[in-house]
Amino acid sequence: MLDGLRDQHLPAGGRHTDYLGRVGKRYGDDSEVLAMVAEAYEREGDLLEAARLLDKASRIGQLTLRQLHSLARGRHLTGDVEGALQALRSFFDGSAEPSGETPRAFVLAALNLLQLLAGEDASGIVADSPVIAGAPPSTRAAVALRLDRSVSECRAAIAILEELIAADDAAARERDYWSSHLAFARMAVGDVDRAAAFYEDAMADSRHRIGVSTAFNAAMADWATTGVSSGDSFRKVLERIDADTDKAWMLGNANALQSVSVARWFAGRDDDAGRSLEEAEEAAGRYEISCWSYTRVPRRAFLGHCAEIRRLFDGEDVMPACVGR
């Protein structure tokens, strides 16, 4: 009977759930069997029954990481947010050891659910996670790149990226990519001197084409370190935009349009700046990266940042969070 559960050879037709129900009752005090029955229910599409059995199994014994993730999903479906967070804390605590390497997509799925349930800050749970620390570099980097919704999440991302960049086995291309994201995260937390140093080197690097985003971030970093915005720096951004024949990257991209509006304003293109800002507001989705904070913020906060930028356009003395932090 148990081999059928392991190998997914279940009876045909409507007898599936009867069979699973009988196994669940017979082995109701065996956490391993209950977890296996729960996984079978999950394959059948009955996530609520799977969650009920996993919840019972968790009170008897220890669940695997995959089972903890399923438990968190099931509790979320039933509206038990705190219970789901508890399961995710156990997942990232590594209290259940994985039977082999945890797949990258699986870790990211757990992180996505955590960020959905933890409000705007999941860093307290993932910052010292043994599961993340023990993951391969590609997985750890993918986690770091998703920790961008608050200053504390960015600090957690910085810790991961700094360690990855320092590793001897990191390839040059990976180091460059991770270093770019590290500088962006440093802008978010107010470590503007080191961010500015990175962007200054990037602007002077003749080996690579200097893109719009690098030029814009360099101008913002210069503003952050000196406290004075440089029209020359932002004009370099517009030079790259004007030279780009394909501007599809800007269409419907709230962050790009918001950034372009700031660059156009400081470069003296007032009317274009206002139009770009309106387009940014119209394009804003549920969450957007904001050039005003260098974090991913909810739509309401993004629109609030756009309102501050409009005040700047109106002549008020306002500064972005990344400059004043």
C-alpha positions in Angstrom: 0.0 0.0 0.0 2.8 2.4 0.9 4.7 1.6 -2.3 1.7 2.8 -4.2 1.9 6.1 -2.5 5.6 6.4 -3.1 5.4 5.4 -6.8 2.2 7.4 -7.4 0.4 4.1 -8.6 -3.0 4.9 -7.2 -6.3 3.1 -8.0 -8.1 4.3 -11.1 -11.3 6.5 -11.2 -13.1 7.8 -8.1 -11.5 5.3 -5.8 -8.4 7.5 -5.4 -9.7 9.5 -2.4 -11.3 6.4 -0.8 -7.9 4.7 -1.0 -6.1 7.7 0.4 -8.7 8.1 3.2 -8.2 4.5 4.3 -4.4 4.9 4.4 -4.7 8.2 6.3 -6.9 6.6 9.0 -4.9 3.4 9.3 -1.6 5.3 9.8 -3.0 8.3 11.5 -0.1 8.4 14.1 2.7 8.0 11.6 3.9 11.5 10.4 5.9 10.0 7.4 2.9 8.2 6.1 0.5 11.1 6.7 2.9 13.4 4.8 3.0 10.9 1.9 -0.8 10.7 1.8 -0.8 14.5 1.8 1.5 14.7 -1.2 -0.8 12.2 -3.0 -3.8 14.5 -2.2 -1.8 17.4 -3.6 -1.1 15.5 -6.8 -4.9 14.9 -7.0 -5.4 18.7 -6.7 -7.0 18.6 -3.2 -4.7 21.2 -1.6 -6.9 21.7 1.4 -7.0 18.0 2.4 -3.2 17.9 1.8 -2.7 20.8 4.2 -5.0 19.3 6.8 -2.9 16.1 6.8 0.4 17.9 6.7 -0.7 20.0 9.7 -1.5 16.8 11.6 1.9 15.3 10.5 3.7 18.4 11.7 2.4 17.9 15.2 3.7 14.3 15.3 7.1 14.5 13.6 9.4 16.5 11.4 8.5 17.6 7.8 10.8 17.9 4.9 11.4 21.3 3.3 9.0 20.4 0.4 6.3 19.4 2.9 6.8 22.6 4.9 6.3 24.6 1.7 3.1 22.6 0.9 1.9 23.2 4.4 2.5 26.9 4.2 0.6 27.0 0.9 -2.3 25.1 2.3 -2.6 27.2 5.4 -2.5 30.3 3.2 -5.4 28.9 1.2 -7.5 28.5 4.4 -6.7 32.0 5.6 -4.3 30.9 8.3 -1.6 33.6 7.6 0.2 33.2 10.9 0.3 29.4 10.5 1.6 29.8 7.0 4.3 32.1 8.2 5.2 29.7 10.9 5.7 26.9 8.3 7.8 29.2 6.2 10.0 30.1 9.2 10.6 26.4 9.8 11.4 26.1 6.1 14.0 28.8 6.1 15.3 27.9 9.5 16.4 24.6 7.9 15.0 22.7 10.9 14.1 20.0 8.4 17.1 18.8 6.4 16.6 18.4 2.6 17.2 15.0 1.1 19.7 16.3 -1.3 20.1 19.7 -3.0 17.0 21.9 -2.8 15.9 23.0 -6.3 16.3 26.7 -7.0 12.7 27.1 -8.2 11.5 25.5 -5.0 13.4 28.0 -2.8 12.2 30.9 -4.9 8.6 29.7 -4.6 8.9 29.6 -0.8 10.4 33.1 -0.9 7.6 34.4 -3.1 5.0 33.1 -0.7 6.9 34.6 2.3 7.1 38.0 0.7 3.4 37.8 -0.1 2.5 37.0 3.5 5.2 39.0 5.4 4.1 42.4 4.3 6.9 44.5 3.0 9.8 42.9 4.8 10.9 39.2 4.7 14.5 39.9 5.7 14.0 38.9 9.3 13.3 35.4 8.3 15.7 34.9 5.4 18.7 36.9 6.6 20.4 34.1 8.4 18.7 31.1 6.8 20.7 27.9 6.7 18.7 26.8 3.7 19.8 29.8 1.7 23.4 29.8 3.0 23.8 26.2 2.0 22.3 26.7 -1.5 24.5 26.9 -4.7 25.6 30.3 -5.8 23.0 30.6 -8.5 20.2 30.1 -6.1 21.7 32.5 -3.5 22.1 35.1 -6.1 18.5 34.7 -7.3 17.3 35.1 -3.8 19.4 38.3 -3.3 18.0 39.8 -6.5 14.5 39.4 -5.1 15.2 41.0 -1.8 14.5 44.6 -2.8 11.2 45.7 -1.1 12.7 47.5 1.9 16.0 48.8 3.3 16.3 45.8 5.5 15.7 43.4 2.6 18.4 45.2 0.6 20.8 44.9 3.5 20.2 41.1 3.5 20.8 41.1 -0.3 24.0 43.0 0.2 25.3 40.4 2.7 24.6 37.6 0.2 26.1 39.4 -2.8 29.2 40.5 -1.0 30.0 36.9 0.0 29.3 35.6 -3.6 31.5 38.2 -5.2 34.3 37.4 -2.7 34.2 33.7 -3.5 37.2 32.4 -5.5 35.0 30.3 -7.8 32.9 33.2 -9.1 33.3 33.8 -12.8 34.1 37.4 -14.0 30.8 37.7 -15.8 28.9 36.7 -12.6 31.0 39.1 -10.5 30.1 42.0 -12.9 26.4 41.2 -12.8 26.3 40.7 -9.0 28.4 43.9 -8.5 25.8 45.9 -10.5 23.0 44.7 -8.3 25.1 45.2 -5.2 25.6 48.9 -6.1 21.9 49.3 -6.6 21.2 47.8 -3.2 23.8 50.1 -1.6 21.9 53.1 -3.0 18.8 51.8 -1.3 20.4 51.5 2.1 22.3 54.8 1.9 25.8 53.4 1.3 26.1 56.0 -1.5 29.9 56.4 -1.5 30.6 52.8 -2.4 27.7 52.8 -4.9 29.0 56.0 -6.5 32.5 54.5 -6.7 31.1 51.5 -8.6 29.1 53.7 -11.1 32.1 56.0 -11.6 34.2 53.0 -12.6 31.4 51.6 -14.8 31.1 54.9 -16.6 34.9 54.9 -17.2 35.1 51.2 -18.3 35.7 51.2 -22.1 35.3 47.4 -22.3 31.5 47.6 -22.0 28.8 49.8 -23.6 27.4 52.2 -21.1 23.7 51.8 -21.0 20.9 54.2 -19.9 20.5 52.6 -16.5 24.2 52.8 -15.6 24.3 56.4 -16.6 21.2 57.3 -14.7 22.3 55.4 -11.6 25.7 57.2 -11.8 23.9 60.6 -11.9 21.8 59.7 -8.9 24.8 58.4 -7.0 26.6 61.7 -7.7 23.6 63.6 -6.4 23.5 61.4 -3.3 27.1 61.9 -2.5 27.4 65.6 -3.2 23.8 66.7 -2.3 23.7 68.7 -5.6 22.2 67.4 -8.8 24.3 67.6 -11.9 22.7 68.7 -15.1 25.7 67.4 -17.0 25.4 63.9 -15.5 21.7 63.7 -16.4 22.4 65.0 -19.9 24.6 62.0 -20.4 21.5 59.9 -19.7 19.5 61.7 -22.3 22.4 61.3 -24.8 22.1 57.6 -24.5 18.3 57.6 -24.7 18.4 59.8 -27.8 21.0 57.6 -29.4 18.9 54.5 -28.8 16.7 53.9 -31.9 14.7 51.1 -30.1 13.0 52.6 -27.1 10.7 49.6 -26.5 12.3 49.2 -23.0 10.6 52.4 -21.9 7.0 51.7 -23.1 4.8 50.7 -20.2 7.7 50.5 -17.9 6.8 52.6 -14.8 10.3 52.6 -13.3 12.0 53.5 -16.6 9.5 56.3 -17.3 9.9 57.6 -13.8 13.7 57.6 -14.1 13.6 59.2 -17.5 11.3 62.0 -16.2 13.9 62.9 -13.5 16.7 62.9 -16.1 14.7 65.0 -18.5 13.9 67.5 -15.7 17.5 68.0 -14.6 18.7 68.2 -18.3 16.3 71.1 -18.9 13.5 69.3 -20.8 10.7 70.3 -18.5 7.7 69.5 -20.7 9.1 66.1 -21.6 9.8 65.4 -18.0 6.1 66.1 -17.0 4.8 63.8 -19.8 7.1 61.0 -18.8 6.0 61.3 -15.2 2.4 61.1 -16.2 3.1 58.0 -18.2 5.0 56.4 -15.3 1.9 56.9 -13.1 -0.4 55.4 -15.7 1.9 52.4 -16.1 2.3 51.6 -12.4 1.4 48.1 -11.4 0.9 46.5 -8.1 4.6 46.7 -7.2 7.3 48.8 -9.0 11.0 49.6 -8.5 11.1 53.4 -7.6 14.1 55.5 -8.5 13.2 57.7 -5.5 14.0 54.9 -3.0 15.8 52.2 -5.0 13.4 49.7 -3.6 10.4 47.8 -5.0 7.3 49.5 -3.5 3.5 49.1 -3.7 1.7 51.1 -6.3 0.4 53.6 -3.7 4.0 54.3 -2.5 5.2 54.6 -6.1 2.5 57.1 -6.9 3.5 59.0 -3.7 7.1 59.1 -5.0 5.9 60.5 -8.3 4.0 63.2 -6.4 7.2 64.1 -4.7 9.0 64.3 -8.0 6.2 66.6 -9.3 6.9 68.8 -6.3 10.5 68.9 -7.4 9.4 70.0 -10.9 7.3 72.7 -9.2 10.4 74.2 -7.6 10.2 72.7 -4.1 13.3 71.6 -2.3 12.7 67.8 -2.1 15.2 65.0 -2.1 14.7 61.3 -2.9 15.0 58.9 0.0 18.3 57.4 -1.4 19.9 60.9 -1.3 18.6 61.9 2.1 19.1 58.5 3.8 
